[in-house]
Amino acid sequence: MRIQNDILMTLENKRRVLQFLLDLSAAFDTVDHTLLFACMISAGVIGVAHKWFESYLTSMTQIVRLGQTQSDPSELLQGVTQWSVIVPDLFTLYTEPIGQIVRRH
């Protein structure tokens, strides 16, 4: 309701409205580890903390199972586990450049 009200008030004042929507339904699955590590360094996460995150994320694997057959483990090069408490903060850090780009333009 707040967004709708803001849009209507802006239009009544003869101003333009730009709405920017992102589909984040699979967002945690698309986090590129290399880019995330770069974002972490830019934010000052270095040293032991950075190595811990790097170790945590680079040790993730997945297996596909169909009935009694399963694949060999495969290293995940992107994606973060959604059940982790720290993941929302990592995702915010990862998407921060989007806000910077929008503010510039």
N, CA and C of each residue as an Amber inpcrd file, in Angstrom:
protein
   315
   0.8270000  -1.1820000   0.0000000   0.0000000   0.0000000   0.0000000
   0.8730000   1.2490000   0.0000000   1.9880000   1.1820000   0.7060000
   2.8880000   2.3270000   0.7670000   3.4350000   2.6560000  -0.6170000
   3.8280000   1.6280000  -1.3440000   4.3710000   1.8420000  -2.6900000
   3.3070000   2.4080000  -3.6100000   2.1070000   1.8620000  -3.5430000
   1.0130000   2.3580000  -4.3740000   0.7240000   3.8240000  -4.0430000
   0.6960000   4.1640000  -2.7800000   0.4520000   5.5470000  -2.3710000
   1.5540000   6.4700000  -2.8870000   2.8040000   6.0480000  -2.7460000
   3.9160000   6.8730000  -3.2220000   3.8310000   7.1000000  -4.7330000
   3.4700000   6.0610000  -5.4660000   3.3390000   6.1960000  -6.9220000
   2.2210000   7.1690000  -7.2730000   1.0800000   6.9980000  -6.6340000
  -0.0510000   7.8910000  -6.9160000   0.2640000   9.3410000  -6.5570000
   0.9010000   9.5600000  -5.4380000   1.2570000  10.9310000  -5.0270000
   2.2520000  11.5430000  -6.0140000   3.1930000  10.7460000  -6.4550000
   4.1780000  11.2370000  -7.4170000   3.5160000  11.5950000  -8.7390000
   2.6130000  10.7500000  -9.2130000   1.9050000  11.0270000 -10.4600000
   1.0170000  12.2580000 -10.3380000   0.3840000  12.4340000  -9.1950000
  -0.4490000  13.6220000  -8.9830000   0.3750000  14.8950000  -9.0410000
   1.6340000  14.8080000  -8.6400000   2.5370000  15.9570000  -8.6870000
   3.2140000  16.1030000 -10.0490000   2.6730000  15.3830000 -11.0570000
   3.1620000  15.4610000 -12.4400000   4.6340000  15.0750000 -12.5640000
   5.0490000  14.1230000 -11.7450000   6.4260000  13.6270000 -11.8110000
   6.4120000  12.2110000 -12.3610000   7.5370000  11.7780000 -12.8760000
   7.6590000  10.4380000 -13.4430000   7.9170000   9.4060000 -12.3450000
   7.5140000   8.1850000 -12.6550000   7.7180000   7.0760000 -11.7260000
   8.4740000   5.9810000 -12.4550000   9.4980000   5.4920000 -11.8220000
  10.2530000   4.3600000 -12.3420000  10.1960000   3.2630000 -11.2890000
   9.7120000   2.1150000 -11.6900000   9.6340000   0.9900000 -10.7690000
  10.5950000  -0.0820000 -11.2560000  11.4340000  -0.5380000 -10.3750000
  12.4640000  -1.5120000 -10.6930000  12.1770000  -2.7660000  -9.8780000
  11.8590000  -3.8720000 -10.5560000  11.5100000  -5.1120000  -9.8680000
  12.5390000  -6.1910000 -10.1660000  12.8810000  -6.9410000  -9.1480000
  13.7950000  -8.0610000  -9.3110000  13.1030000  -9.3430000  -8.8610000
  13.2510000 -10.3850000  -9.6400000  12.7400000 -11.6890000  -9.2390000
  13.8540000 -12.4070000  -8.4770000  13.7070000 -12.4940000  -7.1700000
  14.7310000 -13.1070000  -6.3450000  14.3280000 -14.5030000  -5.8670000
  13.4450000 -15.1530000  -6.6110000  12.9430000 -16.4510000  -6.1750000
  14.0430000 -17.5130000  -6.1050000  15.0410000 -17.4140000  -6.9360000
  16.1460000 -18.3640000  -6.8930000  17.4670000 -17.6430000  -6.6350000
  17.3750000 -16.5180000  -5.9660000  18.5300000 -15.6420000  -5.8060000
  19.7140000 -16.3120000  -5.1130000  19.4610000 -17.0570000  -4.0710000
  20.5610000 -17.6620000  -3.3310000  21.2940000 -18.7130000  -4.1640000
  20.6110000 -19.2770000  -5.1530000  21.2280000 -20.2880000  -6.0170000
  22.1520000 -19.6760000  -7.0600000  22.0710000 -18.3770000  -7.2650000
  22.8270000 -17.7390000  -8.3430000  24.0510000 -16.9660000  -7.8650000
  24.3330000 -16.9740000  -6.5860000  25.4640000 -16.2130000  -6.0470000
  26.7720000 -16.8390000  -6.5310000  27.5300000 -16.0820000  -7.3130000
  28.8190000 -16.5310000  -7.8270000  29.8640000 -16.3720000  -6.7140000
  30.5300000 -17.4560000  -6.3540000  31.4690000 -17.4210000  -5.2360000
  32.6150000 -16.4440000  -5.4690000  33.1640000 -16.4190000  -6.6830000
  34.2860000 -15.5190000  -6.9780000  33.8750000 -14.0650000  -6.7760000
  32.6980000 -13.6910000  -7.2770000  32.2180000 -12.3170000  -7.1010000
  31.9230000 -12.0190000  -5.6360000  31.3520000 -12.9860000  -4.9340000
  31.0660000 -12.7960000  -3.5170000  32.3530000 -12.5520000  -2.7380000
  33.4040000 -13.3330000  -3.0250000  34.6750000 -13.1440000  -2.3320000
  35.2430000 -11.7550000  -2.6050000  35.1010000 -11.2770000  -3.8350000
  35.5730000  -9.9250000  -4.1800000  34.7790000  -8.8690000  -3.4130000
  33.4720000  -9.0490000  -3.3090000  32.6230000  -8.1170000  -2.5510000
  33.0100000  -8.1170000  -1.0830000  33.3270000  -9.2870000  -0.5480000
  33.7170000  -9.3870000   0.8510000  35.0120000  -8.6190000   1.1090000
  35.9810000  -8.7560000   0.2050000  37.2430000  -8.0380000   0.3560000
  36.9940000  -6.5400000   0.2870000  36.1540000  -6.0950000  -0.6580000
  35.8220000  -4.6660000  -0.7800000  35.1730000  -4.1300000   0.4870000
  34.4170000  -4.9810000   1.1720000  33.7330000  -4.5580000   2.4000000
  34.6340000  -4.6830000   3.6260000  35.8610000  -5.1670000   3.4270000
  36.7960000  -5.2570000   4.5470000  36.8340000  -6.6090000   5.2400000
  36.1740000  -7.6070000   4.6740000  36.2290000  -8.9540000   5.2480000
  37.4840000  -9.6110000   4.6870000  38.5420000  -9.6080000   5.4880000
  39.8400000 -10.1170000   5.0300000  40.4240000 -11.0470000   6.0900000
  41.5770000 -11.5880000   5.8010000  42.2970000 -12.4040000   6.7660000
  41.5700000 -13.6940000   7.1060000  41.5720000 -14.0160000   8.3960000
  40.9960000 -15.2760000   8.8740000  39.5080000 -15.3690000   8.5430000
  38.7720000 -14.2660000   8.7000000  37.3250000 -14.2860000   8.4140000
  37.0850000 -14.6150000   6.9400000  37.8540000 -13.9960000   6.0590000
  37.7020000 -14.2580000   4.6280000  38.0430000 -15.7040000   4.3150000
  39.1170000 -16.2160000   4.8810000  39.5060000 -17.6040000   4.6440000
  38.4450000 -18.5760000   5.1590000  37.7990000 -18.2400000   6.2850000
  36.7490000 -19.1050000   6.8150000  35.5850000 -19.1910000   5.8340000
  35.1240000 -18.0360000   5.3440000  34.0240000 -18.0280000   4.3850000
  34.4110000 -18.7650000   3.1040000  35.6230000 -18.5250000   2.6520000
  36.0910000 -19.1850000   1.4360000  36.0910000 -20.7060000   1.6230000
  36.5780000 -21.1500000   2.7610000  36.5960000 -22.5830000   3.0590000
  35.1830000 -23.1470000   3.1380000  34.2980000 -22.4060000   3.7940000
  32.9110000 -22.8350000   3.9690000  32.1990000 -22.9730000   2.6250000
  32.3530000 -21.9780000   1.7620000  31.6250000 -21.9700000   0.4930000
  32.2430000 -22.8830000  -0.5540000  33.5560000 -23.0040000  -0.5670000
  34.1880000 -23.8110000  -1.6080000  34.1400000 -25.2990000  -1.2870000
  33.7290000 -25.6610000  -0.1020000  33.6530000 -27.0870000   0.2340000
  32.2620000 -27.6630000  -0.0350000  31.3580000 -26.8720000  -0.5960000
  29.9970000 -27.3500000  -0.8420000  29.9420000 -28.2000000  -2.1140000
  29.2440000 -29.3190000  -2.0120000  29.0410000 -30.1900000  -3.1630000
  27.5660000 -30.5600000  -3.2480000  27.1850000 -31.0950000  -4.3910000
  25.8170000 -31.5810000  -4.5310000  25.8350000 -32.9430000  -5.2120000
  24.8110000 -33.7060000  -4.8850000  24.6220000 -35.0160000  -5.4860000
  23.1840000 -35.0740000  -5.9890000  23.0110000 -35.6090000  -7.1820000
  21.6710000 -35.7930000  -7.7320000  21.3220000 -37.2720000  -7.5750000
  20.1600000 -37.5180000  -6.9700000  19.7270000 -38.8930000  -6.7340000
  18.3840000 -39.1170000  -7.4160000  18.3000000 -40.2110000  -8.1660000
  17.0590000 -40.6110000  -8.8150000  16.8400000 -42.0820000  -8.5070000
  15.8700000 -42.3520000  -7.6600000  15.6390000 -43.7210000  -7.2220000
  16.8350000 -44.2300000  -6.4410000  17.4110000 -45.3310000  -6.9090000
  18.5770000 -45.9210000  -6.2410000  19.8980000 -45.4560000  -6.8630000
  19.8320000 -44.6460000  -7.9030000  21.0290000 -44.1940000  -8.6050000
  21.3680000 -42.7740000  -8.1880000  22.6530000 -42.5040000  -7.9900000
  23.0650000 -41.1390000  -7.6560000  24.3360000 -40.7720000  -8.4090000
  24.5050000 -39.4800000  -8.6190000  25.6680000 -38.9760000  -9.3300000
  26.8580000 -38.8960000  -8.3790000  28.0160000 -38.6720000  -8.9570000
  29.1930000 -38.3760000  -8.1420000  29.0280000 -36.9740000  -7.5690000
  29.6600000 -36.6960000  -6.4340000  29.5880000 -35.3340000  -5.8830000
  30.1890000 -34.3270000  -6.8680000  29.5550000 -33.1760000  -6.9710000
  30.0130000 -32.1070000  -7.8600000  30.1730000 -30.8350000  -7.0490000
  31.3280000 -30.1770000  -7.1940000  31.5810000 -28.9370000  -6.4600000
  30.6460000 -27.8300000  -6.9500000  30.0950000 -27.0860000  -6.0110000
  29.2320000 -25.9570000  -6.3670000  30.0800000 -24.7050000  -6.5000000
  30.0350000 -24.0870000  -7.6760000  30.7910000 -22.8580000  -7.9190000
  29.9360000 -21.6260000  -7.6950000  28.6610000 -21.8360000  -7.4970000
  27.7660000 -20.7330000  -7.1740000  26.6520000 -21.2520000  -6.2830000
  26.0220000 -20.3100000  -5.6130000  24.9480000 -20.6640000  -4.7050000
  25.4250000 -20.7080000  -3.2650000  24.5460000 -20.3320000  -2.3740000
  24.8170000 -20.4060000  -0.9430000  23.6420000 -21.1040000  -0.2780000
  23.9370000 -21.8400000   0.7690000  22.8780000 -22.5780000   1.4550000
  21.8870000 -21.6120000   2.0850000  20.6340000 -21.8690000   1.9140000
  19.6050000 -20.9500000   2.3810000  19.3100000 -21.1030000   3.8670000
  19.7550000 -22.1570000   4.4740000  19.4480000 -22.3860000   5.8760000
  20.4410000 -21.7100000   6.8100000  21.5240000 -21.1950000   6.2850000
  22.5390000 -20.5650000   7.1250000  22.0760000 -19.1970000   7.6110000
  22.3900000 -18.8760000   8.8470000  21.9970000 -17.5980000   9.4500000
  22.7020000 -16.4200000   8.7810000  23.9160000 -16.6200000   8.3320000
  24.7280000 -15.5330000   7.7690000  24.3940000 -15.2380000   6.3070000
  23.7020000 -16.1410000   5.6340000  23.4550000 -16.0000000   4.1980000
  22.7320000 -14.7060000   3.8130000  21.6890000 -14.2630000   4.5310000
  21.0710000 -12.9910000   4.1330000  22.0580000 -11.8230000   4.1310000
  22.9860000 -11.8100000   5.0780000  24.0020000 -10.7510000   5.1020000
  24.9550000 -10.8860000   3.9190000  25.3300000 -12.1090000   3.5870000
  26.2020000 -12.3240000   2.4330000  25.5090000 -11.8990000   1.1460000
  24.2210000 -12.2170000   1.0440000  23.4800000 -11.8520000  -0.1640000
  23.3490000 -10.3350000  -0.2840000  23.1140000  -9.6580000   0.8320000
  23.0450000  -8.1960000   0.8200000  24.3740000  -7.6070000   0.3660000
  25.4570000  -8.1460000   0.8740000  26.7910000  -7.7050000   0.4800000
  27.0120000  -7.9490000  -1.0110000  26.5550000  -9.0950000  -1.4950000
  26.7190000  -9.4870000  -2.8950000  25.9280000  -8.5760000  -3.8370000
  24.7430000  -8.1420000  -3.4140000  23.8930000  -7.3280000  -4.2880000
  24.0980000  -5.8310000  -4.1030000  24.9430000  -5.4260000  -3.1850000
  25.1720000  -4.0050000  -2.9430000  25.5790000  -3.2230000  -4.1950000
  26.4140000  -3.7710000  -5.0790000  26.7660000  -3.0280000  -6.2900000
  25.5670000  -2.6470000  -7.1500000  24.4820000  -3.4070000  -7.1020000
  23.2950000  -3.0590000  -7.8650000  22.7630000  -1.7100000  -7.4070000
  22.6920000  -1.5110000  -6.1010000  22.2500000  -0.2280000  -5.5570000
  23.1420000   0.9120000  -5.9660000  24.4500000   0.6720000  -5.9980000
  25.3930000   1.7030000  -6.4160000  25.1720000   2.0820000  -7.8750000
  24.9220000   1.1080000  -8.7110000  24.6800000   1.3700000 -10.1420000
  23.3920000   2.1690000 -10.3110000  22.3360000   1.7820000  -9.6080000
  21.0540000   2.4940000  -9.7060000  21.2040000   3.9360000  -9.2450000
  21.9070000   4.1510000  -8.1300000  22.0880000   5.5180000  -7.6250000
  22.8670000   6.3820000  -8.6100000  23.8210000   5.7920000  -9.3200000
  24.6010000   6.5510000 -10.2910000  23.7820000   7.0090000 -11.4850000
  22.7540000   6.2400000 -11.8230000  21.9700000   6.5510000 -13.0260000
  20.5980000   7.0440000 -12.6660000
